Amino acid sequence: MIEFQVTVTVEGGLHARPAALLVSRASRSQSKITLNKGDKTVDARSILGIMTLGVSQGDQLLIQIDGSDEEDAAAQIQDLFHQEFAG
């Protein structure tokens, strides 16, 4: 299992468009990918789940990835947050 934290830098937080990009990226993986904010945990393949987290710009998320391609999945998700979602 791989765990890492990200700070959401995208303006407006994880609203519909960035959430859809995250779901798309997570859906490419065979691994289980979860997002944790506070005491809430959701499947990264669920746009509704992501939207219910109410993630705002500046929030920190703990991302957990567990499965056969977890290293590649972690790199893809980190790239999404650090490159595509960067200010």
N, C-alpha and C positions, 0 to 999 in steps of 0.2 A: 504494500500500500504506500502511496505517495501522498503527502499532505503539504500544502503550502498556502500562504496567505497572499491575497492581492488587495490593493486599495483601488476602489472604483474611481477612475478619473474622468470617465465619459460624462459630458455635461447632461444633466437631467437624470443621471443614474441609469439603472438597467430598465429603461422603458421599453416599449414594444420592439423597436428596431434592433438595439443591441441585444436584447433578450433573444430575439429570433436568430441573430448571428451566433450567439452562444449555444442555443439548442442545435443549430445546424452543425456546428463544430463538434459538439458532444456526441451527436448522433452518428458521426463517422467512426467512433471508437467502439470496440467490443467491451471495454472496461466499464464498470459502474462508476459514475461521476456524480458526486453530490456537492451541493453548495450549503454552507452553514453560515447563518447570521444570527448571532445571539443564541437563543435556544431553539431556533427553527432550522430544520434540515429539509432540503428539497432535491429531487432528481434534476440534474442539469439538462435532461431531455424533455422536461416539462415546462413549456412556456408559461402555463398558468401557475405552476409552482414557483417559478422565478419571479413572476409578477407579484405573487402574494408575499414575497419577502420584503417588498417595499424598499429596494436598495437605492440609496441616494448617492450622489457624487460625494466622495470622501469616506464612504463606508468601507469597512474591511470585511472581507469574506474569507472563510477557511474553505479550501477546496480539497476534497478527498477523492482519490482515483485508485481503484483497485481492479486489476484484471491483467490479462495476458499482454496487452499493449499499453500499459499504464505510463511507461516512460514517454512514448510518442504522444499519447493523449495529453500528458502534463505539458509537454513542450508546445503543443498546439494551443492549449488553453492559456498558457502563460503568454504566448505570442499574441493572442487575441487581446488580452488585457494590457500588455505593455506596448504593443505596436498599433493595432487597429483602434483601440479605445483611448489611446493617449491623446490628451487635449488637442 
